[in-house]
Amino acid sequence: MVPYKMSGSDQPGSGGEKPATDSYYAKGSAELATESALTLLKIQHRLRLTKRSDRLVIVLVGLPGRGKSFVARKLQNFLTWRGTECKVFNVGKYRREVAIGSCDSNFFDSKNEAAIEARQKAASLAMEDMLRWLDNNEGSGTATPSSGALRKAKDRIGIFDATNSTKSRRNWILEQCTCRVKRAGKPIGVVFVESICDDKDLLRANYLTKVNNSPDYEGMTSEEALADIEERCRKYEETYETLDEDSQSYIKIFNLSSKILLNHIYGRMAKSIVPALMAWNIGTRPVFICRAGMTMNDNERSMLNLGMSRSENLGAHGRTFRDKLFNFMKDECLGFMSRRRKAAFSPDMNTGTSISGTMNRGFGSSSDLAAFLKDEDSDEETSIPNSEHVEEEYIGCDGVTPLPFPCYIMSSTMPRARQTVEWEDLPYDVHMLSNLNPLDKGDFTGRELEDIGEEHPDWYTQLVSDPFYTRFPGGECYGDLTSRLESVVVDIEQQVGPVLVVSHVSVLQVMVAYFRDTPVENCTSIALPMNTVLKFTPAKGGSWQESQHCLMPSTHGSQSKLCQLSDMPPPDHTCD
């Protein structure tokens, strides 16, 4: 290799060049980085932990009522949607079978030897089932060479859901999962996730949710159940040991993601799971999803002497839908904000870093919430401090123009999607993302499937047999969409106010599979009617409740399944 030689203008001291000190502050040392014994010693953990393992165990840690099962369910849905086989092994379920039914707080006394034995037996049964499932390669989605589809063997992640509150229990888990003798030839990675909660208001809300749904408290009154779970927590606290082993990989979540601490977390854990853990929150907020409005029909095109294209503008029907969508969103978002104000809790809609660089300790903080919440035995109306939040004013992205309602809006970069949320010149900050653009059909873009089937029968047969993993020549397959939509889903999850996503059939099918918690491989059969808004609202357990709202009838029977894949609007049909 010929070393690069600086030209005259590059030479130090040449005219117009910044001083060397400025270059140092801008770029640091230009000396080539080299390996040394010191650097290799310091990165040895990273070298070991960045190796991707096909099998991983996520071990949850925490006292009862700290949201462990909520985290487990969210992880299972998210990881499964990303293409990983994931299964939760809840030790409490095994414990109820071993102990024959529910158990009161005495069962968790550290001095109750019979109960300790039963709890260990339950943990052992759950561990055996989890390891057996992780070792089983059947149904892991391996590809058949003749199919040509880009399907590959799936990773498997087991979630061990229990308190796992002592070092001895966690060391036992490590021994079972990583012992070189017992697990010879079957490597498994282990990551601990501890949920810590010391917010009394949040804890009481968690306790109420748990006692109203857990089989342990069937037949008890709310008062009896709350007293029992609080006593159970006290007994666990007697022996509780937090995660502090620097040699272990762990994540600590404080008060359901208000703070997070990582130790030896690299690779996919850092890239995917940590952002998701930070995004999930227990607040309620509606997420609205709809297709972009319809583009011009043949008559409108002929009047303007235009042909069909992916960059078409909205037609008259699409503009009517745009206006109806505005009215629908206004009613929904203002109704949501009204209910939130009545609940006397109105957090800032901005989920980014605060301007001051510190957490907003004003209206909406936990300490202030207790100060103005209505007394349950009082008939007086809740008084909300700081009257500016009663008549809230939402300002547009220009920093001046008032907006009629708050909403975080995301759309594809396609003109028809952007125009669907261009409302009366109101300066809403629309986040235009290429991630939300339709499936890239490569060489087949703009062509009808019927024509493709006639010219490429082998490829078309493959598409019909495996629509999710069959990639369009020079383009994408549905399986690729989960990768580019991952950041979008995390962004939606972290919002605390209403969200609207305007995109296209292929993309929305994959997103709807996430919110419905249904197999993403089957998303190509999800119907998405034109002029219809899908509304998803969080449930306390971590899932989403769905409702559909048809804003206006379609002018024709538009299809939204795989049989209508073309992004080019064919005659008498709508585009993706």
C-alpha positions as CSV (number, residue, x, y, z in Angstrom):
1,M,0.0,0.0,0.0
2,V,1.3,3.5,-0.9
3,P,1.1,5.8,2.1
4,Y,-1.0,8.9,1.6
5,K,1.1,12.0,1.0
6,M,-0.3,15.4,2.0
7,S,-0.7,18.0,-0.8
8,G,0.5,21.5,-0.3
9,S,-2.9,22.6,1.0
10,D,-2.8,19.8,3.5
11,Q,0.6,20.6,4.9
12,P,0.8,22.2,8.3
13,G,1.0,25.9,8.1
14,S,-0.5,26.1,4.6
15,G,-2.9,28.9,3.9
16,G,-6.4,28.6,5.3
17,E,-5.7,25.6,7.5
18,K,-6.9,25.6,11.1
19,P,-4.2,25.6,13.8
20,A,-3.0,22.1,15.0
21,T,-4.6,22.7,18.4
22,D,-8.0,23.2,16.7
23,S,-7.5,19.9,14.8
24,Y,-6.7,18.1,18.1
25,Y,-9.8,19.4,19.8
26,A,-12.0,18.4,16.8
27,K,-10.6,15.0,16.1
28,G,-8.2,14.0,19.0
29,S,-5.0,12.2,18.4
30,A,-4.3,11.1,14.8
31,E,-2.0,8.4,15.9
32,L,-3.1,5.0,14.6
33,A,-4.7,2.8,17.3
34,T,-2.9,-0.4,17.9
35,E,-3.5,-3.5,20.0
36,S,-1.7,-3.8,23.3
37,A,-1.7,-6.1,26.3
38,L,-3.6,-3.4,28.2
39,T,-6.3,-2.9,25.6
40,L,-6.8,-6.6,25.2
41,L,-7.1,-7.1,28.9
42,K,-9.7,-4.3,29.2
43,I,-11.9,-5.6,26.4
44,Q,-11.8,-9.3,27.1
45,H,-15.3,-9.3,28.5
46,R,-16.6,-7.5,25.4
47,L,-14.8,-10.0,23.2
48,R,-16.5,-12.8,25.0
49,L,-20.0,-11.3,25.4
50,T,-20.4,-9.9,21.8
51,K,-20.3,-13.4,20.4
52,R,-23.9,-14.1,19.3
53,S,-25.5,-17.1,21.0
54,D,-28.4,-19.0,19.4
55,R,-29.7,-19.7,22.9
56,L,-30.2,-17.1,25.6
57,V,-31.8,-17.0,29.0
58,I,-33.2,-13.8,30.5
59,V,-33.5,-14.2,34.2
60,L,-35.9,-11.7,35.9
61,V,-35.1,-10.5,39.4
62,G,-37.2,-8.5,41.8
63,L,-39.7,-8.4,44.7
64,P,-43.4,-9.1,44.1
65,G,-45.4,-6.3,42.4
66,R,-42.3,-4.8,40.7
67,G,-43.5,-5.4,37.2
68,K,-41.5,-8.5,36.3
69,S,-44.3,-10.3,34.6
70,F,-45.2,-7.1,32.7
71,V,-41.6,-7.0,31.5
72,A,-41.7,-10.7,30.6
73,R,-44.8,-10.4,28.5
74,K,-43.5,-7.3,26.7
75,L,-40.2,-9.0,26.0
76,Q,-41.9,-12.1,24.7
77,N,-44.1,-10.1,22.3
78,F,-41.2,-7.9,21.1
79,L,-38.7,-10.7,20.6
80,T,-41.2,-13.0,18.9
81,W,-42.2,-10.2,16.5
82,R,-38.5,-9.6,15.7
83,G,-38.2,-13.2,14.6
84,T,-36.9,-14.9,17.7
85,E,-38.6,-17.9,19.3
86,C,-39.3,-16.7,22.9
87,K,-41.1,-18.4,25.8
88,V,-41.8,-17.3,29.4
89,F,-41.4,-19.8,32.1
90,N,-43.2,-18.4,35.1
91,V,-42.1,-20.2,38.3
92,G,-45.2,-19.0,40.2
93,K,-47.3,-21.2,37.8
94,Y,-45.2,-24.2,38.7
95,R,-45.3,-23.3,42.4
96,R,-49.1,-23.4,42.4
97,E,-49.0,-26.9,40.9
98,V,-46.4,-28.1,43.4
99,A,-48.1,-26.5,46.4
100,I,-51.6,-27.4,45.0
101,G,-53.2,-24.0,44.8
102,S,-52.5,-20.5,46.0
103,C,-50.2,-19.7,48.8
104,D,-50.4,-17.0,51.5
105,S,-47.5,-14.9,52.8
106,N,-46.4,-17.6,55.2
107,F,-45.4,-19.8,52.3
108,F,-42.6,-17.3,51.5
109,D,-41.2,-17.1,55.0
110,S,-37.4,-17.8,54.9
111,K,-37.8,-20.0,58.1
112,N,-40.5,-22.2,56.5
113,E,-38.3,-25.2,55.5
114,A,-41.2,-27.2,53.9
115,A,-42.1,-24.2,51.8
116,I,-38.5,-23.5,50.8
117,E,-38.3,-27.1,49.5
118,A,-41.5,-26.7,47.5
119,R,-40.3,-23.4,46.0
120,Q,-37.0,-25.0,45.0
121,K,-38.9,-27.9,43.4
122,A,-41.0,-25.5,41.4
123,A,-37.9,-23.6,40.2
124,S,-36.3,-26.9,39.2
125,L,-39.3,-28.0,37.2
126,A,-39.4,-24.7,35.4
127,M,-35.7,-24.8,34.7
128,E,-35.9,-28.4,33.4
129,D,-38.7,-27.4,31.0
130,M,-36.9,-24.3,29.9
131,L,-33.6,-26.1,29.1
132,R,-35.5,-28.9,27.4
133,W,-37.3,-26.3,25.2
134,L,-34.0,-24.4,24.4
135,D,-32.3,-27.6,23.4
136,N,-35.1,-28.8,21.2
137,N,-34.4,-27.8,17.6
138,E,-37.8,-28.9,16.2
139,G,-39.9,-26.2,14.6
140,S,-37.0,-23.6,14.8
141,G,-37.7,-22.5,11.2
142,T,-34.7,-24.0,9.4
143,A,-34.7,-23.4,5.6
144,T,-35.0,-26.0,3.0
145,P,-32.4,-25.3,0.3
146,S,-34.9,-25.9,-2.5
147,S,-37.3,-23.3,-1.3
148,G,-35.1,-20.3,-2.2
149,A,-36.7,-18.4,0.6
150,L,-34.5,-16.4,3.0
151,R,-35.7,-18.3,6.1
152,K,-33.1,-19.2,8.6
153,A,-33.0,-21.1,11.9
154,K,-34.4,-19.0,14.6
155,D,-32.7,-18.0,17.9
156,R,-34.4,-19.1,21.1
157,I,-34.7,-17.0,24.2
158,G,-36.2,-18.4,27.4
159,I,-37.4,-15.9,30.1
160,F,-37.1,-17.3,33.6
161,D,-39.8,-15.3,35.5
162,A,-39.5,-15.5,39.3
163,T,-38.2,-13.3,42.2
164,N,-34.7,-14.9,42.0
165,S,-34.0,-12.7,45.0
166,T,-30.8,-14.2,46.5
167,K,-27.3,-14.7,45.2
168,S,-27.5,-18.4,45.9
169,R,-30.6,-18.8,43.7
170,R,-29.0,-16.8,40.9
171,N,-25.7,-18.9,41.2
172,W,-27.9,-22.0,41.0
173,I,-29.4,-20.7,37.8
174,L,-26.0,-20.0,36.3
175,E,-24.8,-23.4,37.2
176,Q,-27.8,-25.1,35.5
177,C,-27.5,-23.0,32.4
178,T,-23.7,-22.7,31.9
179,C,-22.1,-25.7,33.6
180,R,-19.5,-27.0,31.1
181,V,-20.1,-30.6,32.2
182,K,-24.0,-30.6,32.2
183,R,-24.2,-28.2,29.2
184,A,-21.3,-29.6,27.1
185,G,-21.9,-28.6,23.5
186,K,-25.0,-26.7,24.4
187,P,-23.9,-23.1,25.1
188,I,-26.4,-20.7,26.6
189,G,-25.9,-17.0,27.4
190,V,-27.5,-15.7,30.7
191,V,-28.5,-12.1,31.3
192,F,-30.2,-10.9,34.6
193,V,-32.9,-8.2,34.5
194,E,-33.8,-6.7,37.9
195,S,-36.8,-4.6,38.4
196,I,-36.5,-2.2,41.3
197,C,-39.4,0.0,42.5
198,D,-39.3,2.3,45.6
199,D,-42.1,4.6,44.5
200,K,-44.9,4.1,47.0
201,D,-47.6,5.4,44.7
202,L,-46.5,3.2,41.8
203,L,-46.1,0.2,44.2
204,R,-49.6,0.5,45.4
205,A,-51.0,0.7,41.9
206,N,-48.9,-2.4,41.0
207,Y,-50.2,-4.3,44.1
208,L,-53.8,-3.5,43.1
209,T,-53.3,-4.8,39.6
210,K,-51.6,-8.0,40.9
211,V,-54.2,-8.8,43.6
212,N,-57.1,-8.3,41.1
213,N,-55.6,-10.7,38.6
214,S,-53.3,-13.2,40.3
215,P,-54.7,-16.7,41.1
216,D,-53.0,-16.4,44.5
217,Y,-55.7,-13.9,45.7
218,E,-58.9,-15.6,44.4
219,G,-61.6,-15.5,47.1
220,M,-59.9,-12.7,49.1
221,T,-61.2,-9.1,49.5
222,S,-59.0,-6.3,48.2
223,E,-58.0,-5.4,51.8
224,E,-57.0,-8.9,52.6
225,A,-55.1,-9.4,49.4
226,L,-53.2,-6.1,49.8
227,A,-52.3,-7.0,53.4
228,D,-51.0,-10.4,52.3
229,I,-48.9,-9.2,49.4
230,E,-47.3,-6.5,51.6
231,E,-46.5,-9.1,54.2
232,R,-45.1,-11.4,51.4
233,C,-42.8,-8.6,50.3
234,R,-41.6,-8.0,53.8
235,K,-40.7,-11.7,54.1
236,Y,-38.8,-11.5,50.8
237,E,-37.0,-8.3,51.9
238,E,-35.5,-10.2,54.8
239,T,-33.2,-12.1,52.5
240,Y,-33.3,-10.0,49.3
241,E,-29.9,-9.4,47.6
242,T,-29.7,-7.0,44.7
243,L,-27.6,-7.6,41.7
244,D,-24.0,-6.4,42.3
245,E,-21.7,-9.0,40.8
246,D,-19.5,-7.2,38.3
247,S,-18.7,-10.4,36.5
248,Q,-22.3,-11.0,35.5
249,S,-24.3,-9.5,32.7
250,Y,-27.3,-7.6,34.1
251,I,-29.7,-4.8,33.6
252,K,-31.4,-2.9,36.4
253,I,-34.6,-1.1,35.8
254,F,-35.7,1.5,38.4
255,N,-39.4,2.4,38.8
256,L,-40.4,0.9,35.5
257,S,-37.7,2.5,33.3
258,S,-37.3,6.0,34.9
259,K,-33.6,4.9,35.3
260,I,-31.7,2.0,33.9
261,L,-28.2,0.6,34.8
262,L,-26.2,-1.8,32.6
263,N,-23.3,-4.1,33.3
264,H,-21.6,-6.2,30.5
265,I,-24.4,-5.7,28.1
266,Y,-23.3,-5.8,24.4
267,G,-24.5,-7.1,21.0
268,R,-28.2,-7.6,20.5
269,M,-29.0,-6.9,24.1
270,A,-27.6,-3.4,23.7
271,K,-28.9,-2.8,20.2
272,S,-32.5,-4.1,20.6
273,I,-33.6,-5.2,24.1
274,V,-32.2,-2.2,26.1
275,P,-33.9,0.5,23.9
276,A,-37.2,-1.5,24.2
277,L,-36.9,-1.8,28.0
278,M,-36.3,2.0,28.2
279,A,-39.3,2.7,26.0
280,W,-41.9,0.6,27.7
281,N,-44.0,2.5,30.2
282,I,-47.3,1.9,32.1
283,G,-49.0,5.1,31.0
284,T,-52.0,4.8,28.8
285,R,-52.1,6.6,25.4
286,P,-53.8,5.7,22.1
287,V,-51.9,4.6,19.0
288,F,-53.7,5.2,15.7
289,I,-52.8,3.4,12.5
290,C,-54.2,4.0,9.1
291,R,-53.3,3.7,5.4
292,A,-52.5,6.8,3.3
293,G,-55.5,8.3,1.5
294,M,-56.4,7.3,-2.0
295,T,-54.5,8.8,-4.9
296,M,-56.1,10.1,-8.1
297,N,-58.4,8.0,-10.1
298,D,-58.2,7.6,-13.9
299,N,-60.5,10.5,-14.6
300,E,-58.4,12.8,-12.4
301,R,-55.2,11.7,-14.1
302,S,-56.5,12.2,-17.6
303,M,-57.7,15.7,-16.7
304,L,-54.1,16.5,-15.6
305,N,-52.5,14.5,-18.3
306,L,-50.7,12.4,-15.7
307,G,-49.7,8.7,-15.6
308,M,-49.7,6.4,-12.6
309,S,-46.6,6.6,-10.3
310,R,-45.6,5.9,-6.8
311,S,-45.2,9.6,-6.1
312,E,-48.8,10.5,-6.9
313,N,-50.8,13.0,-4.9
314,L,-54.0,12.5,-3.1
315,G,-57.2,12.5,-5.2
316,A,-60.5,14.0,-4.3
317,H,-61.5,10.9,-2.3
318,G,-58.2,10.9,-0.5
319,R,-58.5,14.6,0.4
320,T,-62.0,13.9,1.9
321,F,-60.5,11.1,4.0
322,R,-57.7,13.5,5.1
323,D,-60.4,16.0,6.4
324,K,-62.4,13.3,8.2
325,L,-59.2,12.0,9.7
326,F,-58.4,15.4,11.1
327,N,-61.9,15.6,12.8
328,F,-61.6,12.1,14.1
329,M,-58.1,12.7,15.6
330,K,-59.3,16.0,17.1
331,D,-62.2,14.3,18.9
332,E,-60.1,11.3,20.0
333,C,-57.1,13.3,21.2
334,L,-59.0,16.0,23.0
335,G,-61.1,13.3,24.7
336,F,-58.0,11.6,25.8
337,M,-56.5,14.8,27.2
338,S,-59.7,15.6,29.0
339,R,-59.7,12.2,30.7
340,R,-56.1,12.6,31.6
341,R,-56.8,16.0,33.2
342,K,-59.7,14.6,35.2
343,A,-57.2,12.0,36.5
344,A,-55.2,14.9,37.8
345,F,-52.0,13.8,36.0
346,S,-50.8,15.5,32.8
347,P,-47.1,14.7,32.0
348,D,-45.3,16.7,29.4
349,M,-45.9,15.3,25.9
350,N,-42.2,15.7,25.0
351,T,-40.4,12.4,25.8
352,G,-37.0,13.8,24.9
353,T,-34.3,15.2,27.1
354,S,-35.5,18.2,29.1
355,I,-34.3,21.7,28.1
356,S,-32.7,22.2,31.5
357,G,-30.9,18.9,31.4
358,T,-32.7,17.7,34.5
359,M,-36.0,15.8,35.1
360,N,-39.0,18.0,35.1
361,R,-40.0,18.0,38.8
362,G,-43.1,20.2,38.2
363,F,-46.6,19.1,37.3
364,G,-46.8,15.3,36.7
365,S,-44.0,14.1,39.1
366,S,-44.8,11.4,41.6
367,S,-44.2,13.7,44.6
368,D,-46.7,16.3,43.3
369,L,-49.3,13.6,42.4
370,A,-49.9,12.7,46.0
371,A,-50.3,16.3,47.0
372,F,-53.3,17.0,44.8
373,L,-55.0,13.7,44.3
374,K,-58.6,13.8,45.4
375,D,-59.2,12.0,48.7
376,E,-61.2,8.9,48.0
377,D,-63.7,9.6,50.8
378,S,-64.2,13.2,49.8
379,D,-66.9,14.6,47.4
380,E,-64.8,17.6,46.5
381,E,-63.5,17.9,43.0
382,T,-59.8,17.4,42.4
383,S,-57.9,20.6,42.3
384,I,-55.0,20.8,39.8
385,P,-52.2,23.1,40.7
386,N,-50.8,25.3,38.0
387,S,-53.9,26.4,36.1
388,E,-52.0,26.6,32.8
389,H,-52.4,22.8,32.5
390,V,-56.2,23.0,32.7
391,E,-56.4,25.0,29.4
392,E,-53.4,23.5,27.8
393,E,-52.1,25.1,24.6
394,Y,-50.3,22.9,22.1
395,I,-47.8,24.8,19.9
396,G,-46.8,23.8,16.4
397,C,-43.3,23.0,15.2
398,D,-42.9,26.7,14.2
399,G,-42.9,27.5,17.9
400,V,-45.8,30.0,17.5
401,T,-49.0,28.6,15.9
402,P,-51.4,27.0,18.4
403,L,-52.5,23.5,17.5
404,P,-56.1,22.2,18.2
405,F,-54.8,18.9,19.8
406,P,-51.6,17.2,20.7
407,C,-50.4,14.2,18.6
408,Y,-47.1,12.6,17.6
409,I,-47.4,12.0,13.9
410,M,-45.3,9.6,11.8
411,S,-45.7,9.0,8.1
412,S,-43.8,7.5,5.2
413,T,-42.0,9.7,2.7
414,M,-44.5,9.0,0.0
415,P,-46.5,12.2,-1.0
416,R,-49.8,10.5,-0.5
417,A,-48.9,9.7,3.1
418,R,-47.6,13.1,3.9
419,Q,-50.6,14.8,2.4
420,T,-52.9,12.7,4.5
421,V,-51.8,14.6,7.6
422,E,-51.5,18.0,6.0
423,W,-54.3,19.6,7.9
424,E,-55.4,23.2,7.1
425,D,-51.8,24.3,7.0
426,L,-51.4,23.6,10.7
427,P,-47.7,23.2,11.6
428,Y,-47.7,19.7,13.0
429,D,-44.3,18.2,13.3
430,V,-44.7,15.2,11.0
431,H,-41.9,12.7,11.3
432,M,-41.4,11.5,7.8
433,L,-39.5,8.2,7.9
434,S,-38.3,6.0,5.0
435,N,-38.7,3.1,7.4
436,L,-42.5,3.5,6.8
437,N,-42.2,3.3,3.0
438,P,-43.9,0.3,1.3
439,L,-42.2,-3.0,0.8
440,D,-39.5,-2.6,-1.9
441,K,-40.5,-5.0,-4.7
442,G,-37.3,-4.4,-6.6
443,D,-37.5,-5.5,-10.2
444,F,-41.2,-6.1,-9.9
445,T,-42.1,-2.6,-8.7
446,G,-45.3,-1.4,-10.4
447,R,-46.2,-4.7,-11.9
448,E,-49.3,-6.8,-11.2
449,L,-48.9,-10.1,-9.5
450,E,-51.0,-11.8,-12.2
451,D,-48.4,-10.7,-14.8
452,I,-45.5,-11.7,-12.6
453,G,-47.0,-15.1,-12.1
454,E,-47.3,-15.7,-15.8
455,E,-43.7,-14.6,-16.6
456,H,-42.0,-16.0,-13.4
457,P,-44.1,-19.0,-12.4
458,D,-41.4,-20.6,-10.2
459,W,-40.9,-17.5,-8.2
460,Y,-44.6,-16.9,-7.9
461,T,-45.2,-20.4,-6.6
462,Q,-42.5,-19.8,-4.0
463,L,-44.2,-16.5,-3.0
464,V,-47.6,-18.2,-2.5
465,S,-46.1,-21.0,-0.4
466,D,-44.0,-18.7,1.7
467,P,-45.1,-15.1,1.4
468,F,-43.3,-13.8,4.5
469,Y,-39.7,-14.9,3.6
470,T,-39.8,-14.8,-0.2
471,R,-37.8,-11.8,-1.3
472,F,-38.6,-9.8,-4.4
473,P,-35.7,-9.9,-6.9
474,G,-33.6,-6.8,-6.0
475,G,-36.0,-5.8,-3.3
476,E,-37.3,-6.9,0.1
477,C,-39.4,-9.6,1.7
478,Y,-41.8,-9.1,4.6
479,G,-39.2,-10.6,7.0
480,D,-37.0,-7.6,6.2
481,L,-39.7,-5.1,7.4
482,T,-39.3,-6.1,11.0
483,S,-35.7,-4.9,11.0
484,R,-36.5,-1.5,9.6
485,L,-39.6,-1.1,11.7
486,E,-37.9,-2.0,15.0
487,S,-36.9,1.6,15.8
488,V,-40.4,2.8,14.8
489,V,-42.1,0.4,17.3
490,V,-39.7,1.5,20.1
491,D,-40.4,5.2,19.3
492,I,-44.2,4.5,19.5
493,E,-43.8,2.6,22.7
494,Q,-41.9,5.4,24.5
495,Q,-44.5,8.1,23.8
496,V,-46.8,9.3,26.6
497,G,-49.4,11.0,24.4
498,P,-51.5,10.1,21.3
499,V,-49.6,8.7,18.3
500,L,-50.7,8.5,14.6
501,V,-48.9,6.4,12.0
502,V,-49.8,6.8,8.3
503,S,-48.2,4.3,6.1
504,H,-49.0,1.5,3.6
505,V,-50.4,-2.0,3.5
506,S,-47.2,-4.1,3.8
507,V,-45.7,-2.0,6.6
508,L,-48.9,-1.7,8.6
509,Q,-49.5,-5.4,8.3
510,V,-46.2,-6.0,10.1
511,M,-46.9,-3.3,12.7
512,V,-50.4,-4.6,13.4
513,A,-49.0,-8.1,14.1
514,Y,-46.9,-6.5,16.9
515,F,-49.8,-4.7,18.5
516,R,-52.0,-7.8,18.2
517,D,-49.3,-10.1,19.5
518,T,-50.0,-12.5,16.6
519,P,-47.4,-14.5,14.6
520,V,-45.7,-12.0,12.3
521,E,-45.1,-14.7,9.7
522,N,-48.9,-14.7,9.2
523,C,-49.2,-10.9,8.8
524,T,-49.7,-11.1,5.0
525,S,-53.3,-12.2,5.7
526,I,-54.1,-9.1,7.8
527,A,-56.8,-7.0,6.2
528,L,-56.4,-3.2,6.3
529,P,-59.5,-1.5,4.8
530,M,-59.1,1.9,3.2
531,N,-60.4,4.9,5.1
532,T,-60.3,3.0,8.4
533,V,-58.3,3.9,11.5
534,L,-57.1,1.1,13.8
535,K,-56.9,2.3,17.4
536,F,-54.7,0.4,19.9
537,T,-54.8,1.2,23.6
538,P,-52.5,-0.4,26.2
539,A,-53.9,-2.9,28.7
540,K,-52.4,-3.1,32.2
541,G,-50.9,-6.6,31.5
542,G,-48.7,-5.3,28.7
543,S,-50.9,-6.2,25.7
544,W,-53.0,-3.8,23.5
545,Q,-56.8,-3.5,23.0
546,E,-57.9,-2.8,19.5
547,S,-60.9,-1.0,17.9
548,Q,-61.5,-0.1,14.3
549,H,-63.2,3.1,13.1
550,C,-64.3,3.4,9.4
551,L,-64.4,7.1,8.6
552,M,-66.0,6.9,5.2
553,P,-66.9,4.2,2.7
554,S,-64.4,3.2,0.0
555,T,-65.3,3.9,-3.7
556,H,-64.4,0.3,-4.5
557,G,-63.5,-2.9,-2.8
558,S,-59.8,-2.3,-2.3
559,Q,-57.8,-5.3,-1.3
560,S,-55.1,-5.1,1.4
561,K,-53.8,-8.6,1.5
562,L,-50.8,-10.1,-0.3
563,C,-52.9,-10.6,-3.5
564,Q,-52.7,-6.8,-3.9
565,L,-49.0,-6.2,-3.5
566,S,-48.3,-3.6,-6.2
567,D,-47.4,-0.1,-5.0
568,M,-48.4,1.2,-8.4
569,P,-52.1,1.9,-8.3
570,P,-53.7,-0.4,-10.9
571,P,-57.0,0.6,-12.6
572,D,-60.0,0.7,-10.2
573,H,-57.8,-0.2,-7.3
574,T,-56.0,1.7,-4.6
575,C,-52.2,1.7,-4.1
576,D,-50.4,0.2,-1.2
